[in-house]
Amino acid sequence: MGYRRADRDGVAVVEVHVERLDASEAPAFKRAALEAMDAGMTRLVVDLARVDFVDSSGLSALLSLRKNIDPAGSLALAGVHAPKVVQLFRVTRLDQGVFPIYPDAEQAVAELARA
């Protein structure tokens, strides 16, 4: 499977183990992340360290998760390093107040665990 969930300090971390978060992968990714929310997790980190490309379907899945997260919860991204993925978030300005982005999952978990 291309996705793995680990719970750390009350924060669900969804690790994305695919290179492309595109139309063929977005539905499975979204299901994996929604399972964490359905299990009552209100703080979620999506680890994109292994992702080299995100298309509009992947972006839509991420935005849908943000919309569906508990209002008292939080959603952060981690490991956004691939040039095309960094560029996507910059061009869409989703890195400006929409998605907090951390260098790695550990830093994201530490920050969300404090919230």
C-alpha positions as MATLAB code, in Angstrom:
seq = 'MGYRRADRDGVAVVEVHVERLDASEAPAFKRAALEAMDAGMTRLVVDLARVDFVDSSGLSALLSLRKNIDPAGSLALAGVHAPKVVQLFRVTRLDQGVFPIYPDAEQAVAELARA';
ca = [
       0.000    0.000    0.000;
       1.195    3.494   -0.714;
       0.118    4.973    2.619;
       0.910    4.245    6.225;
      -0.502    5.833    9.347;
       1.356    6.204   12.601;
       0.005    7.928   15.689;
       2.576    9.953   17.616;
       1.837   12.089   20.669;
      -1.835   12.371   19.744;
      -1.050   13.330   16.151;
      -1.843   11.077   13.196;
       0.945   11.001   10.621;
      -0.039    9.780    7.168;
       3.108    8.823    5.284;
       2.682    8.940    1.525;
       4.796    6.206   -0.087;
       4.158    7.043   -3.736;
       6.188    9.293   -6.020;
       3.140   10.848   -7.685;
       0.064   12.041   -5.831;
      -2.095   12.215   -8.927;
      -5.547   11.180  -10.160;
      -4.705    7.487   -9.859;
      -3.499    7.817   -6.238;
      -5.537   10.678   -4.774;
      -8.664    8.646   -3.854;
      -6.664    6.018   -1.924;
      -4.635    8.731   -0.215;
      -7.776   10.594    0.804;
      -9.344    7.391    2.199;
      -6.219    6.662    4.247;
      -6.228   10.152    5.736;
      -9.986   10.150    6.365;
      -9.608    6.890    8.290;
      -7.452    8.758   10.784;
     -10.122   11.431   11.142;
     -12.848    8.795   11.458;
     -10.817    7.232   14.277;
     -11.129   10.529   16.149;
      -7.756   12.054   15.333;
      -8.118   15.839   15.133;
      -4.466   16.641   14.443;
      -3.038   15.298   11.204;
       0.343   15.504    9.486;
       0.686   14.462    5.847;
       4.287   13.434    5.176;
       5.120   14.143    1.523;
       8.855   13.432    1.760;
       8.683   10.680   -0.885;
       6.394   12.591   -3.262;
       7.972   14.100   -6.381;
       4.790   15.340   -8.066;
       1.300   16.474   -7.057;
      -1.375   17.192   -9.655;
      -4.743   18.910   -9.262;
      -6.358   15.690   -7.977;
      -3.767   15.344   -5.239;
      -4.121   19.006   -4.366;
      -7.890   18.628   -4.276;
      -7.561   15.683   -1.877;
      -5.368   17.769    0.435;
      -7.813   20.671    0.350;
     -10.705   18.311    1.050;
      -8.896   17.011    4.134;
      -8.357   20.561    5.329;
     -12.055   21.274    4.861;
     -13.063   18.131    6.760;
     -10.672   18.373    9.695;
     -12.332   19.060   13.036;
     -12.548   22.836   13.594;
     -10.588   22.417   16.827;
      -7.981   20.303   15.029;
      -5.146   21.024   12.677;
      -3.632   19.742    9.460;
      -0.006   20.242    8.484;
       2.247   19.063    5.678;
       5.779   17.800    6.124;
       8.680   16.901    3.877;
       7.715   19.107    0.952;
      11.112   19.067   -0.754;
      10.649   18.011   -4.381;
      11.060   21.078   -6.625;
       7.784   20.532   -8.501;
       5.837   20.125   -5.259;
       7.448   23.189   -3.665;
       6.648   25.180   -6.802;
       3.018   24.018   -6.778;
       2.472   25.248   -3.233;
       4.209   28.554   -3.979;
       2.319   29.222   -7.224;
      -1.042   28.393   -5.635;
      -0.016   30.314   -2.495;
      -1.241   27.413   -0.384;
       1.981   27.688    1.589;
       0.785   31.119    2.767;
      -1.554   30.414    5.669;
      -3.496   27.515    4.173;
      -1.122   24.632    4.903;
       1.564   24.939    7.541;
       4.579   23.183    6.040;
       7.382   21.712    8.143;
      10.742   20.314    6.990;
       9.950   16.844    8.350;
       7.241   14.887   10.158;
       9.037   15.036   13.505;
       8.967   18.833   13.575;
       5.342   18.902   12.440;
       4.318   16.422   15.145;
       6.176   18.410   17.800;
       4.368   21.585   16.789;
       0.892   20.040   16.496;
       1.306   18.092   19.754;
       1.803   21.431   21.552;
      -1.412   22.870   20.134;
];
